[in-house]
Amino acid sequence: NRTKPKKAKPDVALIPVEDALTSVLHEVTPLPAETVALDAAYRRVLAADLAARRTVPSSDVSAMDGYAVRGADVMDAPARLKVVGEVAAGHPNAHVVQSLEALRIFTGGVMPQGADTVVIQENTIRRDDWVIVNEAARKGQNVRRAGNDFREGDFLLRKGRRLNARDLALAATMNHADVPVHRRPLIALLATGDELVKPGGALKPGAVIHSNAYALSAMISADGGQVQDCGIVSDTLEATRQAIRNADATGADVLVTSGGASVGDHDWVGRALEAEGFQMGFWKVAMRPGKPVMFGRRGALRVIGLPGNPVSSFVCATLFLAPLVRALAGRSDIRPLTQTAILGADLPANGERQDYMRASLKTDEAGHNVATPLSRQDSAMLSPLSQADCMIVRPVHVPAAKAGSPCVILKLAF
């Protein structure tokens, strides 16, 4: 059977980067919640406010190693007190401290009744069952009061927070063994191209090593998603359609294709997606690199078609895929965060596409960030991308700029 003639895709006007991102994020809501053990919650996003289940400290406790005493007995020094017992952390002492009595106490020990002050051991001399306090102490000194950190019912971790290591320690102290978090978005990766081969093997003439999946997988994982690698598909319409069906069968929330996003004779992704019922939102974006990037939906499944060139793929994924993963994961820091810097070299006027120039970033003697564009900006060159610290963002039709003038940068976080 002969393949039917391909219908050429009509030329589509370029849309601005910001409009494309708005389209990608339209009607995106965080994925449903699931409960996970605390030791599996690192960098997951809370799906509900988290309240403390206990008061911390639960009782007045000693902040130092020393002696628990009545403050009135140590207002003046020296003072001689009778040692009548000991308090270690986790081992409260029921003795009620009387006037001119002291209990040896260690850090974290529960303050005994009658005592309201801890004299640190460095300011004392111990002689058998007596202790000499050589330096006066004020009432309440070296005591951590009950609830000084937080109280039961306090909401300390809020919905939408991405849990860091400190948050996990806090949640544990709040007495939570597990927490409600948004489900991690599942991203199916699908590469197209007869020329693509996996790294490490023998290379035939014209072969290109498939590198995009490694960058994309790392980016997705870093932003809170999980990856289903659906491999490499050959350049035919039916093979591409079948690969799309296979990717959909994984239960993915987002399908990401790499390569075949343009309108050449061997670019089948757009046609395959439409044949599989996807409604395409855009085909071309006014950006450099990465003009042939596309986005569409079929029900809840979203698709982002990335260019095959590795730099173009990386830049488009930074601008569109990463924000989508963050939004689905429930994060609040969704859009790429830009900041200002100073140009380290002259730049010519820009044209009709927003430019993302790979650049090195250094700090000058005055403490200013200086972004210097790398000499090679080809969208197929990975070595300059690896050397870059940031991208200089040049809006459409911006005039020429001199070294030392302000610019906008996007730091490379992946």
C-alpha positions as CSV (number, residue, x, y, z in Angstrom):
1,N,0.0,0.0,0.0
2,R,1.3,3.4,-0.9
3,T,1.2,6.2,1.6
4,K,-1.4,8.8,0.6
5,P,0.0,12.2,-0.4
6,K,0.6,14.4,2.6
7,K,-1.4,17.6,3.0
8,A,0.8,20.5,3.6
9,K,0.3,22.3,6.8
10,P,-0.8,25.9,6.1
11,D,1.6,28.6,7.4
12,V,0.6,29.8,10.8
13,A,1.5,33.2,12.2
14,L,4.0,33.3,15.0
15,I,2.5,33.9,18.5
16,P,4.3,35.7,21.3
17,V,6.1,33.6,24.0
18,E,3.8,34.9,26.7
19,D,0.7,34.1,24.8
20,A,2.0,30.6,24.2
21,L,2.7,30.1,27.9
22,T,-0.8,31.4,28.8
23,S,-2.2,28.8,26.4
24,V,-0.2,26.0,27.9
25,L,-1.3,26.9,31.5
26,H,-5.0,27.6,30.6
27,E,-7.3,25.7,32.9
28,V,-4.5,23.7,34.5
29,T,-5.3,22.7,38.1
30,P,-3.2,20.7,40.5
31,L,-3.5,16.9,40.3
32,P,-5.5,15.1,43.0
33,A,-4.1,14.5,46.5
34,E,-2.6,11.3,47.8
35,T,-1.1,10.5,51.2
36,V,2.6,9.6,51.3
37,A,4.9,8.7,54.1
38,L,7.0,11.6,55.4
39,D,10.2,10.0,54.2
40,A,8.8,10.0,50.7
41,A,7.5,13.6,50.8
42,Y,10.7,15.5,50.0
43,R,10.0,18.2,47.3
44,R,6.3,17.1,47.1
45,V,3.6,19.8,47.3
46,L,1.2,19.9,50.2
47,A,-2.4,19.4,49.1
48,A,-3.8,20.7,52.4
49,D,-2.9,22.9,55.3
50,L,-1.0,21.0,58.0
51,A,-1.7,21.6,61.7
52,A,0.4,20.7,64.6
53,R,-0.9,17.6,66.5
54,R,1.1,18.5,69.7
55,T,2.5,21.4,71.6
56,V,6.3,21.9,71.5
57,P,7.8,21.9,74.0
58,S,5.0,20.0,75.6
59,S,6.3,21.2,79.1
60,D,8.8,23.7,80.4
61,V,12.2,22.2,79.7
62,S,15.8,23.1,80.4
63,A,17.7,24.8,77.7
64,M,21.1,24.0,79.2
65,D,22.9,21.5,81.4
66,G,22.9,22.7,85.0
67,Y,20.7,22.9,88.0
68,A,16.9,23.5,88.3
69,V,16.3,25.9,91.1
70,R,13.9,28.5,92.5
71,G,14.8,31.9,91.0
72,A,14.4,33.6,94.3
73,D,17.3,31.5,95.7
74,V,19.8,32.6,93.1
75,M,19.1,36.3,92.8
76,D,22.3,36.9,94.7
77,A,25.6,35.0,94.6
78,P,27.2,33.0,96.0
79,A,24.3,30.7,96.9
80,R,24.6,27.3,98.5
81,L,21.9,24.8,97.6
82,K,21.1,21.1,98.5
83,V,21.1,18.8,95.5
84,V,18.1,16.4,96.0
85,G,17.9,14.6,92.6
86,E,18.4,14.5,88.9
87,V,16.4,15.2,85.7
88,A,17.5,13.7,82.4
89,A,15.7,14.3,79.0
90,G,12.8,11.9,78.8
91,H,12.9,11.1,82.6
92,P,10.9,13.7,84.5
93,N,11.4,13.9,88.3
94,A,8.3,14.2,90.5
95,H,10.1,15.9,93.3
96,V,8.7,19.4,94.1
97,V,11.7,21.7,94.6
98,Q,11.7,23.6,97.9
99,S,13.6,26.7,99.0
100,L,17.4,26.2,98.8
101,E,17.0,23.0,96.9
102,A,18.3,22.1,93.4
103,L,17.9,19.2,91.0
104,R,20.7,18.4,88.6
105,I,19.1,18.8,85.1
106,F,20.3,18.2,81.6
107,T,19.3,19.8,78.3
108,G,15.7,18.9,77.4
109,G,14.8,17.7,80.9
110,V,11.3,18.6,82.1
111,M,11.4,21.4,84.7
112,P,10.3,19.9,88.1
113,Q,7.5,21.5,90.0
114,G,8.7,24.4,92.2
115,A,11.7,25.2,90.0
116,D,11.5,28.1,87.5
117,T,15.2,28.8,86.6
118,V,18.2,26.8,85.4
119,V,21.7,27.8,86.6
120,I,24.3,26.6,84.0
121,Q,26.9,24.2,85.3
122,E,29.7,26.5,84.3
123,N,28.6,28.9,87.0
124,T,28.6,26.3,89.8
125,I,30.9,24.2,91.9
126,R,29.6,20.8,93.0
127,R,30.6,19.5,96.5
128,D,29.0,16.2,97.3
129,D,25.3,16.8,97.7
130,W,25.7,20.6,97.6
131,V,26.2,23.0,94.8
132,I,27.6,26.5,95.1
133,V,26.1,29.0,92.6
134,N,28.9,31.6,91.8
135,E,26.9,33.9,89.5
136,A,23.4,35.3,90.1
137,A,20.7,34.3,87.7
138,R,17.4,36.0,86.8
139,K,14.1,34.1,87.2
140,G,13.2,32.0,84.2
141,Q,16.7,32.0,82.8
142,N,17.7,29.0,80.6
143,V,14.2,27.6,80.5
144,R,12.2,26.9,77.3
145,R,8.6,27.5,78.0
146,A,5.8,25.1,77.0
147,G,4.5,26.0,73.5
148,N,7.5,28.3,72.9
149,D,7.9,26.8,69.4
150,F,4.3,26.1,68.5
151,R,1.0,24.9,70.0
152,E,-1.3,22.1,69.1
153,G,-3.7,23.2,66.3
154,D,-1.3,25.8,64.9
155,F,-1.2,25.7,61.1
156,L,2.5,25.7,60.3
157,L,2.8,24.3,56.8
158,R,0.3,25.6,54.2
159,K,-1.3,24.1,51.1
160,G,0.9,24.6,48.0
161,R,4.2,24.6,49.8
162,R,6.9,22.4,48.3
163,L,8.4,20.5,51.2
164,N,12.1,21.0,51.8
165,A,14.3,19.2,54.3
166,R,13.5,21.7,57.1
167,D,9.8,21.3,56.4
168,L,10.0,17.5,56.8
169,A,11.7,18.0,60.2
170,L,8.9,20.3,61.2
171,A,6.2,18.0,60.1
172,A,7.7,15.2,62.0
173,T,7.9,17.3,65.2
174,M,4.3,18.2,64.6
175,N,3.7,14.4,64.9
176,H,2.8,13.7,61.3
177,A,4.0,10.4,60.0
178,D,2.5,11.0,56.6
179,V,1.2,14.0,54.7
180,P,-1.3,14.8,51.9
181,V,0.5,15.9,48.7
182,H,-0.5,16.4,45.1
183,R,0.1,13.4,42.8
184,R,3.2,13.8,40.8
185,P,2.4,14.4,37.1
186,L,3.3,11.6,34.7
187,I,5.1,12.8,31.6
188,A,5.4,10.5,28.6
189,L,8.5,11.3,26.4
190,L,8.4,10.2,22.8
191,A,11.2,11.0,20.3
192,T,10.9,10.8,16.5
193,G,13.5,10.4,13.9
194,D,15.1,7.6,11.8
195,E,18.5,9.2,12.5
196,L,18.3,8.9,16.3
197,V,20.2,6.3,18.2
198,K,20.8,5.8,21.9
199,P,24.2,6.7,23.3
200,G,26.9,4.1,23.8
201,G,26.3,2.0,20.7
202,A,27.9,1.8,17.2
203,L,27.0,4.8,15.0
204,K,25.9,4.3,11.4
205,P,26.5,7.1,8.8
206,G,24.2,10.1,9.5
207,A,23.2,8.9,12.9
208,V,22.4,11.4,15.7
209,I,22.7,10.5,19.3
210,H,19.4,11.0,21.1
211,S,20.2,13.4,24.0
212,N,17.0,15.2,24.5
213,A,15.4,12.6,26.7
214,Y,18.2,12.9,29.3
215,A,17.8,16.6,29.7
216,L,14.0,16.4,29.7
217,S,13.9,13.6,32.2
218,A,16.2,15.5,34.6
219,M,14.1,18.7,34.2
220,I,10.8,16.9,34.8
221,S,12.1,15.1,37.9
222,A,13.6,18.2,39.3
223,D,10.3,20.1,39.0
224,G,8.2,17.4,40.7
225,G,7.1,15.1,37.8
226,Q,7.8,11.5,36.9
227,V,8.9,10.2,33.5
228,Q,7.7,7.4,31.2
229,D,10.2,7.1,28.4
230,C,8.4,5.8,25.4
231,G,11.5,5.5,23.2
232,I,12.2,6.5,19.6
233,V,9.7,6.1,16.8
234,S,10.5,5.9,13.1
235,D,9.5,8.6,10.6
236,T,6.1,7.3,9.4
237,L,2.6,8.5,10.0
238,E,1.3,5.2,11.2
239,A,4.3,4.5,13.5
240,T,3.9,8.0,15.0
241,R,0.2,7.5,15.6
242,Q,0.8,4.1,17.2
243,A,3.5,5.5,19.4
244,I,1.1,8.3,20.5
245,R,-1.6,5.7,21.4
246,N,1.0,3.7,23.4
247,A,2.1,6.8,25.3
248,D,-1.6,7.6,26.0
249,A,-2.0,4.1,27.4
250,T,0.5,4.8,30.1
251,G,-2.0,7.1,31.8
252,A,0.3,10.1,31.2
253,D,-0.9,13.6,32.1
254,V,1.3,15.2,29.5
255,L,2.8,13.8,26.3
256,V,6.0,15.4,25.2
257,T,7.3,14.7,21.7
258,S,10.8,15.6,20.6
259,G,11.5,16.2,16.9
260,G,9.1,16.2,13.9
261,A,7.4,19.4,15.1
262,S,8.0,21.4,12.0
263,V,6.3,21.0,8.6
264,G,8.8,19.2,6.5
265,D,8.2,16.1,4.5
266,H,9.4,13.8,7.3
267,D,7.8,15.8,10.2
268,W,4.8,13.6,11.1
269,V,4.0,14.6,14.7
270,G,1.5,17.4,14.0
271,R,-0.4,15.3,11.5
272,A,-0.4,12.3,13.7
273,L,-1.7,14.3,16.7
274,E,-4.5,15.7,14.7
275,A,-5.3,12.3,13.3
276,E,-5.5,11.0,16.9
277,G,-8.0,13.7,17.9
278,F,-5.8,16.4,19.5
279,Q,-6.9,20.0,19.2
280,M,-3.8,22.0,18.5
281,G,-3.5,25.4,20.2
282,F,-0.4,26.7,18.5
283,W,2.2,25.6,16.0
284,K,4.8,28.3,15.9
285,V,6.1,30.7,18.6
286,A,8.0,33.9,18.0
287,M,11.1,32.8,19.7
288,R,14.7,31.9,19.0
289,P,15.7,29.1,19.3
290,G,12.6,26.9,19.2
291,K,10.1,28.4,16.7
292,P,8.6,25.1,15.7
293,V,7.1,24.2,19.1
294,M,3.4,23.2,19.4
295,F,0.8,22.6,22.0
296,G,-2.5,20.8,22.0
297,R,-5.1,18.9,24.1
298,R,-7.4,15.9,23.9
299,G,-9.5,15.8,26.9
300,A,-7.3,15.9,30.0
301,L,-4.2,14.9,28.1
302,R,-2.0,17.7,27.0
303,V,0.8,17.5,24.4
304,I,3.8,19.7,23.9
305,G,5.7,19.1,20.7
306,L,9.3,20.2,21.1
307,P,11.8,20.7,18.3
308,G,14.5,18.1,17.7
309,N,17.5,20.4,18.0
310,P,18.8,19.8,21.5
311,V,19.2,23.5,22.5
312,S,15.8,24.4,21.0
313,S,14.3,21.5,22.9
314,F,15.9,22.6,26.1
315,V,14.9,26.2,25.8
316,C,11.2,25.4,24.9
317,A,11.0,22.9,27.7
318,T,12.3,25.5,30.2
319,L,9.7,28.0,29.0
320,F,6.7,25.7,28.5
321,L,7.1,22.2,29.9
322,A,8.6,23.1,33.3
323,P,5.8,25.5,34.1
324,L,3.2,23.0,33.1
325,V,4.8,20.3,35.3
326,R,4.9,22.7,38.3
327,A,1.3,23.7,37.8
328,L,0.1,20.1,37.7
329,A,2.2,19.3,40.8
330,G,0.5,22.0,42.7
331,R,3.3,24.4,43.0
332,S,2.8,28.2,43.2
333,D,6.2,29.2,41.6
334,I,5.1,28.3,38.1
335,R,6.3,30.8,35.6
336,P,10.0,31.2,34.7
337,L,11.6,33.8,37.0
338,T,13.6,36.5,35.3
339,Q,15.9,39.0,36.8
340,T,18.0,42.0,35.7
341,A,21.8,42.0,34.9
342,I,24.3,44.0,33.0
343,L,25.4,43.2,29.5
344,G,29.0,42.1,29.2
345,A,29.2,42.7,25.4
346,D,27.5,44.8,22.7
347,L,24.4,43.2,21.1
348,P,22.8,44.1,17.8
349,A,19.1,45.0,17.4
350,N,16.7,42.0,17.6
351,G,14.1,41.0,15.0
352,E,10.6,39.6,15.2
353,R,11.4,36.6,17.5
354,Q,12.2,36.9,21.2
355,D,15.8,35.7,21.6
356,Y,17.1,33.5,24.4
357,M,20.9,33.9,24.1
358,R,23.1,31.5,26.1
359,A,25.4,33.5,28.3
360,S,28.0,33.3,31.1
361,L,27.2,35.0,34.4
362,K,29.8,36.6,36.6
363,T,29.8,39.2,39.4
364,D,31.8,42.4,38.9
365,E,33.7,44.3,41.7
366,A,30.6,46.4,42.4
367,G,28.5,43.2,43.0
368,H,26.5,43.4,39.8
369,N,25.6,40.4,37.7
370,V,27.2,40.6,34.3
371,A,25.8,38.4,31.5
372,T,28.1,37.9,28.5
373,P,26.6,36.0,25.5
374,L,28.6,33.1,24.4
375,S,30.2,33.3,21.0
376,R,28.3,30.3,19.6
377,Q,24.5,30.4,19.6
378,D,23.7,27.6,17.2
379,S,20.6,25.6,18.3
380,A,22.3,22.3,17.7
381,M,25.4,23.0,19.8
382,L,25.2,21.5,23.3
383,S,28.7,22.4,24.5
384,P,27.9,26.2,24.7
385,L,24.6,25.3,26.5
386,S,26.5,23.3,29.0
387,Q,28.9,26.2,29.6
388,A,26.1,28.7,30.0
389,D,24.8,30.0,33.4
390,C,21.8,31.9,32.1
391,M,20.0,33.1,29.0
392,I,19.8,36.7,28.0
393,V,16.1,37.4,27.1
394,R,15.9,39.9,24.2
395,P,12.3,41.0,23.3
396,V,11.1,41.4,19.8
397,H,12.4,44.4,17.9
398,V,14.5,45.6,20.8
399,P,17.2,48.1,19.6
400,A,21.0,47.5,19.8
401,A,22.4,47.5,23.3
402,K,25.9,48.4,24.5
403,A,28.0,46.6,27.0
404,G,27.2,47.9,30.5
405,S,23.5,48.5,29.7
406,P,20.8,46.6,31.7
407,C,19.3,43.4,30.4
408,V,16.9,40.7,31.5
409,I,18.2,37.2,32.2
410,L,16.8,33.8,33.0
411,K,19.1,31.7,35.1
412,L,19.5,28.1,34.1
413,A,18.2,26.0,37.0
414,F,18.5,22.6,35.3
